[in-house]
């Protein structure tokens, strides 16, 4: 049975992103109806959203209607969830103070469905204590909020206030519509993600092409399943996944090793998904190395083997590693599984490193294996996590 999402679009500059939100909701099998404030129509036209939603967009509460429905009641009863995206300072303030002076605020006041406000506004408005008071007040009544991200804002500054990525918003709504069994409730899981960077001089470093998508997908999925997630991440361009309790940013392999060892003993499970540099330069130059006429030779030292040390130190932890290979995938992954004392290893080809999809083989300590076909990394994460045994 399809789920019904009522999307409220307010007059923030991020209103144009409503088009993509509608498309993503429709792709996920949702029925979508849209209510726009008049100010939202100055940014994106109702016709655009009508075309995507395949339903009439409501703007004016007083327009003549071809039926006798009381729409602010019928819309509220129709919805399984109400999503306001973007949710402006003004709309949050109106609802918090019982003001219902347009169709959207009236529907919100009349519905019994869960209401999500996806916040987006100028950073000074976002940090205004009045907004915080209004949010706290609404949370007491069961309203839910999707925090804004940091990023480049329309006011020409990099700060918090940017609408969360449309994909993330839709994933949150999907979870509301289809609650996930909390199979990892109260379990502590440490996950490493991203790449590491080994400095050569103040300008240059050695690294790899890992984007961190798989590790961040695992962290997001684990949090949705109820786990208390510690995410140790090298450099990425990704936002911290919703629900991650402890986010720790590192850069080098040594920093990742030290951080992992600090938290590892208290964990119930650990997943080493980061693409860690095997080597670092023997002698770091404190000044930029100048180009010369002859060749340059870098002498490299081994970095600590984080996953090996985790395997040696393991007591209660269910330990998962990754093997990204260009050839002999099963043979190389099996060797790594045994050498590093893992419970499970995820083998995949390096061709998927920068892709949003992945195709993997799960190899278990008992010798069994599971072939998982190509799918989105967000979906794959749940397939991997269900193999954790405590």
N, C-alpha and C positions, 0 to 999 in steps of 0.2 A: 504493500500500500504506500502510495506516495505521501510524503510529508509536505505540509504547507508552511511556507516562510513568508511573512509579511515584512518587506523591506521599507524602512523609513529613511528618506534621503533629505538631509538638511543642507543649509546654505554655506557649508564650508567649501574651501577650494577643492578639497578631495572628493567632492560630489561626483566628479567625472569618473571616479573609480567604481562607482555603483554599477556601471555597465559591465565591468569584468566580474564583479561579485554576482550579478544576476546570471551571467553566462556560466560561471562555475557552479552555482547552485542548480541550474538547469541540467548541467552535465552530470551532476550527482543525483539526478532523479527527483528534484524538488519542484513542487508547484510554487510559483513566485507571484505575489502581488506587490504593487509599489504605491506608496504614498509619498508625495514630495511636498516640501514647504514651498511657498512662492519664491523665496530667495534662492532655493536650490535650482529653480527653473532659469535663473540668470546664468548658471554655470553649465548646465546640461539640459537638453530639451526633453520634455515628457515623451515626445515621439520616439526618441532614441531608446528610452527604457521600455516603452510600450512594445516596440518591435522585438526587443530581447526577451521580455517577460511574456509576450503574447497575451497580454491582458491590458485592460484600460488602466491608465495611471490616474490616481486621484490627486488633485491639487486643491481645488476650491470646495470647501465644505458646503457651500450654498448653491452649487451648480444644479441645474434641473436634471433630474434623474428619470430614466425610462421605467423604473420600478419603484415599489413602495418600501424597499428595505431601508432600515435605519442603519446607514453604512458604518458609522463608528461603532455600532454594536455588532453588526454582522461580520465586519472585518476582524474584530477582536475575537469573536467566537470561531471564525474560520481558521485562524492562525494556530499552528502548533508551536511556533516561536516567533517573536518579533525581534528584528535586528534593525537598529538605528545606525546607519553607517553612511557618511560620517556623523558622529554625535557631537554637536557644537556645545560650547559653553552655555549658549542661550537655551538650547533644548534641555540640557541637563538641569539648568536652573529652573526652567518652567515646570518640569515634571516634579522636581524636588519640592516646589512650593505650591503644588496643587493647581497650577494654571493650565487650562485646556482651552486655548483660544484659536486653534486651527485644527484641521482634520487629524494630523499626526499626533499632536499632544492629547487630543480627545480620545483617539483610539487607544493610546498607551494608558490613559487613565481608566479606560473601560475594559481592557482585556484581562483575562486571567492566565494567559499564556506567559511563559518565561520571556523577559525582555532583556536584550543585550544592547548596551551602548558601546559602540566602537569609537573611542575618543580620537579627535583630531582637531588641533587648534594651534594658535600662536603659543610659543613657549611661555610667555609672560602670563597668558590666560591659563595655561596648563598648570602653572605653579601658583596661581592665585589661591590663597587659603579658602576663599569662598567656594571655589570649585571643590576643593577637598571636603569641606563641610557638607556640601550638597551630595557628593558621592557617598560619603559615610552614612548620611541620612537615608539615601535610597538603598544602600546595601542592607540596612536594617530591615527594609521592607521586601527584600528578596530580589531586587534588581541586580543585574550582573554587568560587569564592565570589562571591556577588552582594552587593555592599556595601549597607549600610543608608543611608537618606536622613536628612536633617535634618528635623525636624518636631515636632509636639506629641506627647509621649509619655504613656503611662499614669501615669507618676510625676509628671505635672503640670509638666513643664519642656519648653521648646523646645530640642532638642539632637539630635545624631546618634544613631541607634538605631532609627528608624522603618523598618518593612519597606518595601522599594522597591515602587513602584506595581505592582499585579498585572499590568497591561498590559505594563510594562517587563520583568517577570520572564518572562512568557510569550513575549515577543519574543526574549529571550535563549535560552530553551529551543528555540524554533522555529529559531533560527540553528544551534544545536547539532545538531538533527535534520536540518536541510536546509542544509548548509554553503553559504555564498554565495561565488561566485568573487571573488577579490580583484582586481577589475579596476582599482582605483585604488591598488594597493599601492605604497607609497613616494612617492606624490604628495602635495604640500602644497596644501591647499585652505583658503582663507579664506572664512568665511560670516558675513554680518551678519544679525541677527534681532531681533525684537521692535520696540517703538516707541521713540521718543525723547521726552524731556520737557524743555520749555523754561521755566525758572523765571520767574515774574512777580514774586513776592515770596517770603518764606520759607514761605508756605502754599500758594500757587496756582501752577499751571503750565499750559502749552498742550501738548496731546498728541493722540492718536488712539486708535482702538479695537483696534489690532493686538494679538493675543495671543502672537505669536511661534511658534505651532504649526508653521507651514510651515518656518521657518528651522531650528527645533530638529529637525524631522523630517529635513531635508536633512543636518544635522550628524550625526545618528544613523546615517543610511543611508551617508553617506560614510565614517564610521569603520568600519562593518561591511564596507565594500568595501575596506578596507585603507588609506585615506587618513590622513595626518597632519593633523588638523583643528584650525584656529584659529577659535573661535567668538567673535565680538564681539557682545555682546548688550546691548540696552537693557533697561529694566525688564520683567519677566514674572513669572508665578507658576509657571514650569516648572522642573523639576530639570535639572541639567546632563546631557546625554545620555551614556550609557555609551560609553567609548572616546574621547571628545573629549580631545585632548592638551593644548590650551591654551584655557582659558575666560577671557575678558576682559569684565568688567562695566563698562558705561558708562551715562551717563544722558542727556546732551545730544547734539545733532547735532555740535557742535564736538568733544566728547570722542570720539565715534565716528569722525569724520574723522581726528583726530590719531592714534588707535589704528590705524585701517585703513592709513594712510599709513606708519606705522612698520613694519608687517609685509608690506605688499603686494609689494614688490620680490622677496621670497624665495619667493613662491607660484607654483605651477604653474597654478592656477585660482582664481577668486574668484566668489562668488555673493552679490549684493547683494539680500537678501530683507527687510531691515529696512524698516519704515515710518518714514522719517525726516521730521521736521518741516521744512517748507520755510522757515519763518520763526521768529524769536525776537523777544522784546521789545527795543526799542532801549535802554531804560533800566530795568535791574533795580532794584526797590526793596528795600533792606536791611531795611525794616520792613514789617509787614503793612499793606497799603493799606486804609484805612478807608472804609466805605460813606458816600457823600454823597447829597445830594438830587438832584443833576443827573447826567447821563450821564457815564460814564468812557470816555476814548479811549485805546487802546493803540496806540502807534506801533511798527511791526514792521520789522525788518531781515531781509534774506535770509540764510539759513544757507548754508554751503558745500555745493555739489552734489557729494556724495561719489562717486556713480556716474560723473558726468561726468569728474571728476578721475582716477578709475581708468581710464577709457577713454583719456584723453589720455596717461596715464603708461604704458599697457600696452605690454609688449614681447613676452614669451613667454606671458603668461597667457591662458587661455581665460576670457572674461568673460561672466557671465550676470547679467541684471537682471530685475526684476519690474515689471509695469505693472498696478496695480489701478485699474480704470476703472468708472465708472457708466454710460457711453455710448460709442459709437464705439470699441469695444475694439480692433479690428484697426488702424484708422487711427491711433489715438493710440499704440498699442504700436509700430507700424512707425516712426513718427516718432521715438520715443524710442530704438529700436534703432539708427537711423542717426545721430542727433544725438550719442549717447553712445558711439559706436564699440564696440558690443557684438557678441559672436559669436552670442548667443542671448538672446531675451527671452521671459519667461513672462507671458502676458496672462491675467488673470482678472477677474471682476466683483467689485465691493466687497461684494456680498451674501454672499460666502463668507468674509469677513474673520474673523468670530468662530466659524466652523464648524469641526468636525473633518474635514470633507470639502472638496474643491475640484474645480473643473472648469476646465481651462486650455487655451489655445492656445499652442503653442511656435512662435515665429517665428525663422527662421534668417537669418544674414547673406546667404546666397545667394538669399533670396527664398522658400524653401520653408517650409511650415508643417505642423504636426502637431496634430490635434485629439485631446485626451485627455478621455475621458468622466469624469463625477463618480466619485470614489473617495476613500478615506481618504488623508489627507495623508502618512501614513507610507509607503503604497504608491506614491503619486504621486512621492515623493522619488526613488525608484529609477528611475522612468521619466525624470525630468529628468536625473539624473546620468549615465545611459547615453548621453546626447547630447554629453557633454564629449569633445572631441577634442584630443589633444596633438601 
